[in-house]
Amino acid sequence: MTAPRRALILVDVQQEYFEGILQIQYPPREESLANIVRAIDAAEQQGLPVVAVQHQLPEGAPVFAVGSPSWQLHPEIEKRATASWKRVTKSCASVFAGTDVASWLAEQGVDSITVVGFMTNNCDVATAVAAEELGLSVELLSDATGAIHLANEQGKVEARRLHETLLTLLHSNFAAVATTDAWLAAVESGAPLPKSNLGTSAVQGRAAFSA
């Protein structure tokens, strides 16, 4: 099997998710951050392209207002940034919407992106779905991402259930979902991560709930 040409995509690892109203609830945000840092270190060691993305809204916005504390990258990310990183801002969920990330990845010869950062329930899933149309394979690290509790007129869901449900959904079609440890081993060996598919997931799901 051909070795993937990977790029690491740091999705909105910003202070808002640590100190703002969108604080990540599961997995614990400091654990996710530690795994994001491990992924960065491995990417640098292996010479993988890195894209650092920041969500940005106009001045005065309640979250991600440009230049505000919540807009800033987490200090652990900022201090690791190098001149070789591709740095972009976005105003939509997907890292590809309204940015030149797709064309930059193509220039680097990238055919597979590894998604870490926040949130599983918004920008991560949007990025994974958008990558399909671009012909990019997607890897998503389950313990280097995270979700929040949600409640609205349609109901409520706690962060762990939301995170785990979305990982199952993504692994069924849009992404190879794995732990940071598994990804580090795959990067070291040059192998792709294993991924399920919708048919297999449907058959296994029917069997799991038919008893």
Buried (B, 14 or more C-beta within 10 A) or exposed (E): EEEBBBBBBBBBBBBBBBBBEBBBBBBEBEBBBBBBBBBBEBBBEEEBBBBBBBBBBEEEEEBBBEEBEBBBBBEBBEEBBEEEBBEBBBEEBBBBBEBEBBEBBBEBEBBBBBBBBBBBBBBBBBBBBBBEEBEBBBBBBBBBBBBBBBEEEEEEBBBBEBBBBBBEBBBBBBBBBBBBEBBBEBBEEEEBBEBBEEEEBEEEEEEEEEE
